[in-house]
């Protein structure tokens, strides 16, 4: 039996109420190697139903849609298909939208003026378990969390991260992916993945962005 195995394509569902944009994105993504578009929907309700039927790996979701907003659909899809990764694809660069998207379980946030290469890369990165938010949006995200930061601590303060883990967390907070972090710190991507896994386990959190939220709130990042 051969050890080499063809990797299954990443199954993608596109949910957007703008038909031309949705059809164009579906067609372009379908032409990308390693990606299979399993469906498209024009509103949040239809998108949630389709996600249950197709069980996609990644869902591209517009933030503002009729019947059920992207944020509401994100919550519903995460509940129905916990394994699905959500990327919010939107014209909105409002900090509040970004914060709500992350809080609702989104793993990525891209603006609609992103290139098809950037969207395809986001799909692959997010399917690999990473988060993807453009660096400019990552700055806004951190600002939003700093505004929310409370003086009192809600968590048990005994769970300390190592210096290396804090270094990795700071780079995640700047919007870097595992490959960029590995280059920055001169360590392998696998080592970065292990550090991220350890950070999440220690902080009892579920995603990289939740870890950034926690770190800002607990003043672990030494941000200005």
Secondary structure as the mmCIF struct_conf table of DSSP 4:
data_model
#
loop_
_struct_conf.conf_type_id
_struct_conf.id
_struct_conf.beg_label_comp_id
_struct_conf.beg_label_asym_id
_struct_conf.beg_label_seq_id
_struct_conf.end_label_comp_id
_struct_conf.end_label_asym_id
_struct_conf.end_label_seq_id
BEND BEND1 UNK A 3 UNK A 3
HELX_LH_PP_P HELX_LH_PP_P1 UNK A 6 UNK A 9
STRN STRN1 UNK A 10 UNK A 15
BEND BEND2 UNK A 17 UNK A 17
HELX_RH_AL_P HELX_RH_AL_P1 UNK A 19 UNK A 30
TURN_TY1_P TURN_TY1_P1 UNK A 31 UNK A 31
BEND BEND3 UNK A 32 UNK A 32
TURN_TY1_P TURN_TY1_P2 UNK A 33 UNK A 34
STRN STRN2 UNK A 35 UNK A 41
BEND BEND4 UNK A 42 UNK A 43
HELX_RH_AL_P HELX_RH_AL_P2 UNK A 44 UNK A 54
BEND BEND5 UNK A 57 UNK A 57
STRN STRN3 UNK A 58 UNK A 61
BEND BEND6 UNK A 63 UNK A 64
BEND BEND7 UNK A 66 UNK A 68
HELX_RH_AL_P HELX_RH_AL_P3 UNK A 70 UNK A 80
TURN_TY1_P TURN_TY1_P3 UNK A 82 UNK A 83
STRN STRN4 UNK A 85 UNK A 90
BEND BEND8 UNK A 91 UNK A 91
HELX_RH_AL_P HELX_RH_AL_P4 UNK A 95 UNK A 103
TURN_TY1_P TURN_TY1_P4 UNK A 104 UNK A 105
BEND BEND9 UNK A 107 UNK A 107
STRN STRN5 UNK A 108 UNK A 111
TURN_TY1_P TURN_TY1_P5 UNK A 112 UNK A 113
BEND BEND10 UNK A 114 UNK A 114
HELX_RH_AL_P HELX_RH_AL_P5 UNK A 116 UNK A 127
TURN_TY1_P TURN_TY1_P6 UNK A 128 UNK A 129
STRN STRN6 UNK A 132 UNK A 133
HELX_RH_AL_P HELX_RH_AL_P6 UNK A 135 UNK A 148
BEND BEND11 UNK A 151 UNK A 152
BEND BEND12 UNK A 155 UNK A 155
TURN_TY1_P TURN_TY1_P7 UNK A 157 UNK A 158
HELX_LH_PP_P HELX_LH_PP_P2 UNK A 160 UNK A 162
HELX_RH_AL_P HELX_RH_AL_P7 UNK A 163 UNK A 173
TURN_TY1_P TURN_TY1_P8 UNK A 174 UNK A 175
HELX_RH_AL_P HELX_RH_AL_P8 UNK A 178 UNK A 185
TURN_TY1_P TURN_TY1_P9 UNK A 186 UNK A 186
HELX_RH_AL_P HELX_RH_AL_P9 UNK A 189 UNK A 203
TURN_TY1_P TURN_TY1_P10 UNK A 204 UNK A 204
BEND BEND13 UNK A 206 UNK A 207
HELX_RH_AL_P HELX_RH_AL_P10 UNK A 208 UNK A 217
TURN_TY1_P TURN_TY1_P11 UNK A 218 UNK A 219
BEND BEND14 UNK A 221 UNK A 221
#
